[in-house]
Amino acid sequence: MVFLQYPPCSTCQKAKKWLDEHGVSYDARHIKEENPTVEELRAWYSRSGLPLKRFFNTSGLAYKSLALKDKLPSMSEEEQLALLATDGMLVKRPLLVDENFVLVGFKPAEWQEILCK
């Protein structure tokens, strides 16, 4: 299981603490230093069943400075995936990725349901 995080992010810190408290083992990955690739993002998006927009950090400075709120609707999925792969700060975090699931953002109840069966 891979835990993609931006360490200074308070939500990522809460998610990491939750994983540690629940004894969940994971490989931590700094999302800004080791950006997800287009191939990874495509696979995670496909596995998640979520709309691609959910993978964007819509409250982030990069998202806002690129005016993506207005641009995303006219971009193809491939263009969006390629854009996400250019900057880890565009990607919603934390991400918890396993071969069976992809969790985007930290929702304790959802994580509990999936990880603590």
Secondary structure by P-SEA (a helix, b strand, c coil): cbbbbccccaaaaaaaaaaaaabbbbbbbccccccccaaaaaaaaaaaccccccccccccaaaaaaccccccccccaaaaaaaaaaccccccccbbbccccccccccaaaaaacccc
